[in-house]
Amino acid sequence: MNSALVWLKRDLRLHDHAPLHAAQGARAAAALFVIEPAWLQSPEFSPSHLHFTLQCLAELRRELAARGLPLLVRVGEVPAVLQQLHAEWPFQHLLSHEETGTGWSYQRDIAVGRWCRAAGVAWQEFPQTGVVRRLRSREGWAGRWAQRMDAPLLPAPTQFHTAAGFAGAALADQPDLPTLARLGAGPLTQTLQPAGERAARATLLSFITGRGRDYRRALSSPLTAESGCSRLSPHLAFGTVSMRQVHQATEGAMASTPDRTLAYALHGFAGRLRWHCHFMQKLEDEPEIEFRNFARAYDGLRPGDGVPMDEVHAARLQAWCEGRTGFPMVDACMRSLCATGWLNFRMRAMLVSFAAYHLGLHWREPGLFLARQFLDFEPGIHWSQMQMQSGTTGINTLRIYSPSKQAQDQDPQGEFVRRWVPEFGTPDYPAPIVDEKSALKATKELMYGQRAKPEARAEADAVQQRHGSRKAGLPPSGMKRSTGRSKTPAAPSPQGELF
Ligand SMILES: Cc1cc2nc3c(=O)[nH]c(=O)nc-3n(C[C@H](O)[C@H](O)[C@H](O)COP(=O)(O)OP(=O)(O)OC[C@H]3O[C@@H](n4cnc5c(N)ncnc54)[C@H](O)[C@@H]3O)c2cc1C
C-alpha cells in the first residue's frame, strides 16, 4: 500500500484496530478524526459525548505520535475535510471501521463513498463488532459472531511511515485539541467515568479479576450496579476497547480463575456481550427503526408518533425528563442518570416503561432525551431497547415495571431515593403526575387491543423472522455455536429479566 489515511470514528484505541494495523504496511500514513457539525447538531448529541471523545483523542494522539503516526483533528463535514486533505497530500487509501450509526452518519457514509469514487481513493472498511453488513438472514448469525470474536486479536501497532508533510504533526508537541466552548457545544454538566484506552483496559481488568464477582446479584439495583456492573459500555461505544478484546479477556478469566463464583458471574456477563451485537444488528438490518415502530400496527397509538403531542403529554414528558414525576424511584433514577451519564439496565427499562405505559408517551422523544444522557449512547442498542420497553416491536411480551415494586426490591431501605430525591416526603416534592391504576389500565387496553388484531399478529411473525434470535426465547447468547473454538458456555436465558 502506497499511502493510507486512517479515518478514526468510534474506535479510539491502539489495540485490536484493523485500520491502524493495515496502515502500518503503508509507505506513508496519517490518521484523521473529524468533528462533524452534523454530529454536534444531531438531537442525540450531548457535550458529554464530545468531552469523552476529546479525552480519548488526547491520549490516542500521544500514543500514535510516539509511533510516528500524526493524528489530525479537523472540524467540518467529512467529504470536505477529505477533499482539503487530499489536496495537501494525495493519499490513495482510506481505511476505517464499519459503523452502525444513526440516520445522519449513514447519509455521511454515502457522501464519503461518493467522494472516494470521484477522487479515485480506495475506501476499505473493517468490521469491529459482531454486526454483519448486508445480512440476508439471521440463520447462522450466532456462529458468525463467535467466529469474529474468537479470531486472534491484532497487536498494537509499533511504528508507521509518517506521511511527508505531516512529520511535524507526528511529534508530541501538536496544537491543543479544540475545547467544548470553541466548538459551541455547551458546558459539561455530568460527572463522567474516566475516558481513554488506558481507562478501558483498567476497567475491564478490574472487572474480570474480581469486581465482577457479584455481578449477577449486583446488576439489578442501582445501588450495587454502579460498581458491580462492568461499566464498559462507554468504552465499547467509543471503541476504546473492542468487543473482541472484552470477549476474549472474559473467556480467558473464566477458564483460568480458580474462583468458581467469579467464573459463574463472568459466564452471565459473557452472554450479555452477545446482546450488544444482536441489538445493533437490528438497526443495521432496518435503519428505519430509529424513527418508526418495528411493528407498524402500533403506529399513531401514542402522542408523539405521527400524532402531535398535546399539552398534557408534553407536560408529562417534561416532568419525566426533570425527575419530577412524583414517583420517587423514577425520579431518583432519572436524576442519577442525568448527573452521571450512566444507569443500570433494569432502571433504564423502568424509566422507559414508565414513560410508555404510565405516561402514555411514544418512545422517540423520551429516547432522544435518554440518548443525550447516556454516555454510552449506542444507536442500535438504544433504539431497539426503547421500542422493546415501549411495546412496539410486536414480538416481545409487554413488560411493565411498577416503580413501587422496583423501589421495594432494589432500594428497600430508601437509600438511593434519599440520595437523589432529598426533598421526598416534604411539601417540596410533587404529587404523582398520573394516577397509576387508571393510566395503566388505559394503556394496557390500547396495547393489548392492538396486539390481538390479526394484522398485528401477522406482522409480528415478519418482525420475528427478520430480527428475532433463532432459538425461541433466547437472544443469540443462547444459540448453538457453529464454530467450536469458543469455550464460553451458553449464556443464561434473559426470560423474565429482559423481555
Ligand atoms: C431503554 C434502554 C436503552 C439502552 N441504551 C443503551 C445504549 O445506548 N448503549 C448501551 O451500551 N447500552 C444500552 N442499553 C443496555 C444496557 O442498559 C447497558 O448496556 C448497560 O446498562 C451498560 O452498563 P455496563 O457496561 O456496566 O453493563 P454490563 O451489565 O456490565 O454489560 C456489559 C456489556 O454487555 C452489553 N449489554 C448488557 N446488557 C445489554 C442489553 N440489555 N442489551 C444490549 N447490550 C447489553 C453492553 O455492551 C454492556 O456494556 C439500554 C437499555 C435500555 C433498557
The ligand as an SDF file (V2000), in Angstrom:
LIG
                    3D

 53 58  0  0  0  0  0  0  0  0999 V2000
  -34.0270    1.8270   27.1290 C   0  0  0  0  0  0  0  0  0  0  0  0
  -32.6160    1.2850   27.1220 C   0  0  0  0  0  0  0  0  0  0  0  0
  -31.6420    1.9220   26.3830 C   0  0  0  0  0  0  0  0  0  0  0  0
  -30.3410    1.4280   26.3550 C   0  0  0  0  0  0  0  0  0  0  0  0
  -29.4000    2.1040   25.6300 N   0  0  0  0  0  0  0  0  0  0  0  0
  -28.1380    1.6470   25.5950 C   0  0  0  0  0  0  0  0  0  0  0  0
  -27.1380    2.3570   24.8630 C   0  0  0  0  0  0  0  0  0  0  0  0
  -27.4050    3.3930   24.2390 O   0  0  0  0  0  0  0  0  0  0  0  0
  -25.8710    1.8590   24.8690 N   0  0  0  0  0  0  0  0  0  0  0  0
  -25.5540    0.7080   25.5450 C   0  0  0  0  0  0  0  0  0  0  0  0
  -24.3880    0.2970   25.5240 O   0  0  0  0  0  0  0  0  0  0  0  0
  -26.4910    0.0220   26.2180 N   0  0  0  0  0  0  0  0  0  0  0  0
  -27.7630    0.4480   26.2880 C   0  0  0  0  0  0  0  0  0  0  0  0
  -28.7020   -0.2550   26.9920 N   0  0  0  0  0  0  0  0  0  0  0  0
  -28.3640   -1.5880   27.5230 C   0  0  0  0  0  0  0  0  0  0  0  0
  -27.8100   -1.6560   28.9500 C   0  0  0  0  0  0  0  0  0  0  0  0
  -28.6200   -0.9640   29.8370 O   0  0  0  0  0  0  0  0  0  0  0  0
  -26.3720   -1.1440   29.0340 C   0  0  0  0  0  0  0  0  0  0  0  0
  -25.5800   -1.7850   28.0550 O   0  0  0  0  0  0  0  0  0  0  0  0
  -25.7200   -1.4090   30.3800 C   0  0  0  0  0  0  0  0  0  0  0  0
  -26.5010   -0.8900   31.4070 O   0  0  0  0  0  0  0  0  0  0  0  0
  -24.3270   -0.7740   30.3570 C   0  0  0  0  0  0  0  0  0  0  0  0
  -23.6520   -0.9290   31.5750 O   0  0  0  0  0  0  0  0  0  0  0  0
  -22.4350   -1.9460   31.7160 P   0  0  0  0  0  0  0  0  0  0  0  0
  -21.4700   -1.7970   30.6170 O   0  0  0  0  0  0  0  0  0  0  0  0
  -21.9080   -1.8190   33.1080 O   0  0  0  0  0  0  0  0  0  0  0  0
  -23.2090   -3.3090   31.5260 O   0  0  0  0  0  0  0  0  0  0  0  0
  -22.8430   -4.7930   31.8650 P   0  0  0  0  0  0  0  0  0  0  0  0
  -24.0170   -5.3800   32.5500 O   0  0  0  0  0  0  0  0  0  0  0  0
  -21.5420   -4.9080   32.5360 O   0  0  0  0  0  0  0  0  0  0  0  0
  -22.7760   -5.4800   30.4290 O   0  0  0  0  0  0  0  0  0  0  0  0
  -21.6080   -5.4810   29.6250 C   0  0  0  0  0  0  0  0  0  0  0  0
  -21.9430   -5.0920   28.2220 C   0  0  0  0  0  0  0  0  0  0  0  0
  -22.9010   -6.0060   27.6780 O   0  0  0  0  0  0  0  0  0  0  0  0
  -23.7750   -5.3130   26.7970 C   0  0  0  0  0  0  0  0  0  0  0  0
  -25.1410   -5.3470   27.3350 N   0  0  0  0  0  0  0  0  0  0  0  0
  -25.5120   -5.5180   28.6180 C   0  0  0  0  0  0  0  0  0  0  0  0
  -26.8570   -5.5170   28.7190 N   0  0  0  0  0  0  0  0  0  0  0  0
  -27.3190   -5.3190   27.4760 C   0  0  0  0  0  0  0  0  0  0  0  0
  -28.6260   -5.2420   26.9100 C   0  0  0  0  0  0  0  0  0  0  0  0
  -29.7200   -5.3620   27.6380 N   0  0  0  0  0  0  0  0  0  0  0  0
  -28.7290   -5.0260   25.5920 N   0  0  0  0  0  0  0  0  0  0  0  0
  -27.6450   -4.9120   24.8170 C   0  0  0  0  0  0  0  0  0  0  0  0
  -26.3880   -4.9920   25.2810 N   0  0  0  0  0  0  0  0  0  0  0  0
  -26.2370   -5.2110   26.5870 C   0  0  0  0  0  0  0  0  0  0  0  0
  -23.2920   -3.8770   26.7580 C   0  0  0  0  0  0  0  0  0  0  0  0
  -22.3970   -3.7340   25.6970 O   0  0  0  0  0  0  0  0  0  0  0  0
  -22.5800   -3.7270   28.0820 C   0  0  0  0  0  0  0  0  0  0  0  0
  -21.6120   -2.7080   28.0760 O   0  0  0  0  0  0  0  0  0  0  0  0
  -30.0240    0.2390   27.0660 C   0  0  0  0  0  0  0  0  0  0  0  0
  -31.0100   -0.3950   27.8070 C   0  0  0  0  0  0  0  0  0  0  0  0
  -32.2870    0.1180   27.8500 C   0  0  0  0  0  0  0  0  0  0  0  0
  -33.3350   -0.5790   28.6620 C   0  0  0  0  0  0  0  0  0  0  0  0
  1  2  1  0
  2  3  1  0
  2 52  2  0
  3  4  2  0
  4  5  1  0
  4 50  1  0
  5  6  2  0
  6  7  1  0
  6 13  1  0
  7  8  2  0
  7  9  1  0
  9 10  1  0
 10 11  2  0
 10 12  1  0
 12 13  2  0
 13 14  1  0
 14 15  1  0
 14 50  1  0
 15 16  1  0
 16 17  1  0
 16 18  1  0
 18 19  1  0
 18 20  1  0
 20 21  1  0
 20 22  1  0
 22 23  1  0
 23 24  1  0
 24 25  2  0
 24 26  1  0
 24 27  1  0
 27 28  1  0
 28 29  2  0
 28 30  1  0
 28 31  1  0
 31 32  1  0
 32 33  1  0
 33 34  1  0
 33 48  1  0
 34 35  1  0
 35 36  1  0
 35 46  1  0
 36 37  1  0
 36 45  1  0
 37 38  2  0
 38 39  1  0
 39 40  1  0
 39 45  2  0
 40 41  1  0
 40 42  2  0
 42 43  1  0
 43 44  2  0
 44 45  1  0
 46 47  1  0
 46 48  1  0
 48 49  1  0
 50 51  2  0
 51 52  1  0
 52 53  1  0
M  END
$$$$
